[in-house]
Amino acid sequence: MIRVFVEAVSLLGPGLAGWDEASAVLAGLRPYAPAPAVLTASPLLPPAERRRSVPTVRLAMAVGAEAMERAGRDPETVATVFASSSGDPDTLHTILETLASDEPEISPTRFHNSVHNAPAGYWSIATRSRQPSASLSSHDESFQAGLLEAVTQVATAGWTVALIAYDLPYPEPLNSVRPIAGAFGTALVLTPQPTGRSFARLDLTLDRTDMPATRMADAALEALRAGNPAGRALPLLGALARVASGDGAETVVLDLPPGSHLVLQVGPPC
Amino acid sequence: MSIVSSLGAGQDATLDALRTGRGGLKPCRFETVTLDTHIGEVAGLDGVRLPDRLAGYDCRNNRLAELALCQDGFDTAVAAARERYGAHRIGVLLGTSTSGILSAELAYRQRDKDTGALPSAFSFATTHSTGSLAEFVRVRLGLEGPAFVSSSACATTSKVFASAARMVAAGLCDAVVVGGADSLCLTTLYGFHSLELVSPTPCRPFDADRRGVSLGEGAGFALLERADPRPAPGTVHLLGAGESSDAHHMSTPHPEGLGARLAMERALTAAGLEPGDIDYVNLHGTATTYGDAAEDRAITGLFGTRTPVSSTKGYTGHTLGAAGIVEAIISVLTLRAGLIPGSPQTRTLDPALRSRYLQANETGRMDRVMTNSFGFGGSNSALVFGWAA
């Protein structure tokens, strides 16, 4: 079992505009009303990078910045783990279209925006953070991969880590072969020891017994969980919302194929 | 551990090339590409066949991985480890920058003229998807531990060593298959061309007349296990890993090499070593004007001007997401062989660079070597390997 503490959580998704507004929905206290998420370029970025930022960068930076602010942390001191099933979908589509044309010259900005770790690069520039940063991918289990990496960094290196997960739909024709439901991002700030800001603890075990993944009670939230790799975080966010509002500990199960699960005991920090 | 690059398949072919000065760069004839450049292409990938049950994963990148898995007894060594630890106790943490994107590039040429749809044979999840490499290798090796891809551009297959070491330290795995594969594609060839970073001649790291990178492809794997308290003679250990971010620019390194130096310092700290303990540094050294200058500043600032350094990208080309594992394995091979590799096309050292850059091979016993990998987004990683104490 690995124990880490949660200082802050954030999210941005359809009808889920930030933790203050969304936590009551996730805790099941208010009905969920989906509406398209609005992505804006981060004010933390210098003007040139702000102009060049693409949807994945906007989404990742928005949830990262919200979590850092809620934790009261200077991002310069925080390591980061970015998790997403893909590089920027719009950028990849445009590059693929260009390369298939008679004029396969792609723009340099588009090329550097196509790398999977583009959000990590923009984040480092915006926050002036030279801390280690990972950018991970594991198709539908990308959030789980990021959580494993973040938790092992906290537990073995003793770092404070921001886990930033995000996934966005592709334009056609890729959307038909790889449908992703909505734009959804979330971030968690994790520490090895409880701090004045800690509001929850996570006890993580890798389990091989047969148990179903935790689902969302609301059908529309469940569709977001099942349809967006970063949305796989929703059951954990729901448990964190309930713990934050004073409820007791609960267990969340996330799939980790083949045959494993991440079992998370989510409870008050002490 | 196993390795494949344009130098050939396997450790022996790689070491032989370094000993004899035989480079792998040739004029670019890849696909429909019309760029005037040299590339390090792996021969024979078109003839590599994945096992029938894994045919759905067929793409250039997974073929390259398959070729590497079959070298140097790697798949047999993993099978033995599987018996020892159990399939679920072995993780698979691999790096790639572009995975099987070549499959998507080809599929986009075959879109339906009326509907725009991609051809039905195109399988996104098993080829283009960034995570497909780890999934393919995990299934191919019959493993069931945590498996994911790290994609931090050209630092990524170096960074997986650090992730794997943490995974073992946390007790989530007993062993981890690390490494990865990055194969040639139009995206990176035209992408580096757009940045005016592609050299018309075979690349010349640290040369006064260097004119950019030669792109290449490569793959390699290593089985990382918890250190034996009584290691067998000749065992090589990962002594330390260091990671950092530049906080400077998306595609240009920090001019003073601050992020690079921080990664090297962190690797030394993790290993409990001083700069003077390192006998050779295998540089990132891509032969770009700014990149080599920044790394030289970082090296001379930390090590001074006496530690021998060189880049082996004049041999292999820049294998991008595979550079970390290709050069980690080259570093271990040179440690074992007592061979410090020179730099084939580097003729006139840039007088502005002050590192002790080796143009010709040197021989002698080494105890500890460092290898650097830096990537877009300002991602930096350094590894230290040495004889088990």
Interface residues (C-beta under 8 A of the other chain):
Chain A: I2 E49 R52 S85 S86 G87 L92 I95 L96 E97 L99 A100 P104 E105 I106 S107 P108 F111 H112 N113 S114 V115 H116 N117 A118 A120 G121 Y122 S124 I125 T127 R128 S129 R130 Q131 P132 S133 A134 S135 L136 S137 S138 H139 E141 S142 A145 L148 E149 V151 T152 Q153 A155 T156 A157 E172 P173 L174 S176 V177 R178 L206 R208 L256 P258 G259 S260
Chain B: T32 H88 S97 I101 A104 E105 Y108 R109 R111 G116 A117 L118 F122 S123 F124 A125 S129 T130 G131 S132 A134 E135 E144 P146 A147 F148 V149 S150 S151 S152 A153 T156 K159 A162 S163 R166 M167 A169 A170 L172 L186 T187 Y190 G191 F192 H193 S194 L195 E243 S244 S245 D246 A247 H248 H249 M250 S251 L258 G259 L262 R266 G375 F376 G377 G378 S379
